[in-house]
Amino acid sequence: MTKSEIMQIIEDEGVEFIRLQFTDIYGILKNVAVTPGQMEKVFLNKYSFESSAVFGGVYPYEERLYLYPDLDTFMLLPWRPQQGKVAKLFCDIYMEDGQPFEMSSRRILKKVLKEANKEGYSVIANPECEFFLFHTDENGLPTTMSHDKAGYMDVGPVDFGENARRDIVLMLEEMGFNIESSHHEHAPAQHEIDFQAEEGLRMADAIQTFRFAVRSIAKRFGLYATFMPKPKEDVAGSSMHTHLIIRKEGKNIFRDSQGNPSQEAYHFVGGILKHAKALVAIGNPCVNSYKRLLLGFEAPNRINWGSKGEKSFVKINKCSGDVTVELRFPDGSCNPYLLFACCLKAGMEGVNEKIDPGKDISTLEGGADLGEKLPGNLKEAVDALKEDSLMTSFMGQEFTDIYAELKYREWDEYMRAVSDWEVNRYLTRI
């Protein structure tokens, strides 16, 4: 899309605000709104902002940074008022001297994809996004309460979120998403929406837009949408299972000439498993993530792969005449740019070095070794990330150090907090 095309849409549609969006180190969407009169400044890449915003506002970074809009990401937000419409643009982050800001997660993914493209590979991703819809209280603040009692793929009237989910799907389609399916998930108030596979960078952008849209549309129903991995201890958590396909010369390298998983598929999985402990620090990046991984249901808790079942860390799927590698560990709190970048680097190392993934756990007898345990908490995962030379090398030592420092701070805050569980267990007993 060109600058003139964007300005014509702004004029024709009566757009009054344009959100310039970027993603911080945590995967949280940030933005600043400008009016149409400021767009010439935006097109000249002259809009600057405080760099600490890239690090969640909690890490002091001195240099001022600049937003360079990706014009192809211009999109109207259909849930906003019809009078005084709102649009959005994703932006890349640059330094004052015109050089890319290397610690932008979108930049990290673009570098990895460019490297893969030079070798003739393209990456297709297809996530399954799960979330909860909870009530808000009398002040409009989120709770973990719901009257919903529905289970997996149930329908109304027991599915109390059906109407909200329908409107979310319709508005996403209005924004250009190709929605494949939507349904109620296993836990009460839990939902899943799946959209069509897309190239890696565009899919990461789409996930960020999807989360933004889901939360905004849910609010219109008096509900709060959360992608928190484990908001309630007695039900299944929310994942972001992601199917990957690597293509070369238009062909899926994970599929052999007979339609079965190829050696490249197994080796790609081998690379993922080799770096599994570091990858969970990216795909499961908050304290709460490990409540989902450790408490069972269908979440993995060991480093393994399978062709059947739902408990494997990675799964090789053969369906509808195609083969995908499914990452079953990530959750909705992750930064999708970092997730795709790290998994692609790990998987392609497996392909290049022909790494053996070990046995398919689907074929093992009961009581067999199902693989090494995953890190038990955020700190253990970040420790593993810092020790992983592959991850550190392509993300950059400075970025890795900052990411680790921020996550260690999060862990320390968690350890200092006194929970209700501790009070209930110890107050009257000790």
Salt bridges, closest charged atoms under 4 A:
GLU13 OE1 - LYS85 NZ 2.50
GLU50 OE2 - ARG64 NH1 3.15
ASP70 OD2 - ARG106 NH2 2.93
ASP70 OD2 - ARG202 NH1 3.03
ASP92 OD1 - ARG106 NH1 2.73
ASP92 OD2 - LYS110 NZ 2.89
GLU102 OE1 - ARG107 NE 3.33
GLU102 OE1 - LYS111 NZ 3.16
GLU115 OE2 - LYS345 NZ 2.74
GLU128 OE1 - HIS241 ND1 3.58
GLU128 OE2 - HIS243 NE2 2.85
ASP148 OD2 - HIS184 NE2 3.12
ASP159 OD2 - ARG165 NH1 2.84
ASP167 OD1 - ARG166 NE 3.53
GLU185 OE1 - HIS186 NE2 3.93
GLU192 OE2 - HIS183 NE2 3.58
ASP205 OD2 - ARG106 NH2 2.72
ASP205 OD2 - ARG202 NH1 3.36
GLU298 OE2 - HIS186 NE2 3.56
GLU310 OE2 - LYS315 NZ 3.65
GLU310 OE1 - ARG328 NH2 2.97
GLU326 OE2 - HIS241 ND1 3.66
GLU326 OE2 - HIS243 NE2 3.98
GLU326 OE2 - ARG328 NH1 2.77
GLU349 OE1 - LYS274 NZ 3.24
GLU349 OE1 - HIS275 NE2 2.58
GLU353 OE1 - LYS274 NZ 3.91
GLU372 OE2 - LYS277 NZ 2.43
ASP383 OD2 - LYS379 NZ 3.03
ASP388 OD2 - HIS275 ND1 2.61
GLU405 OE2 - ARG409 NH2 2.82
GLU410 OE1 - LYS407 NZ 3.11
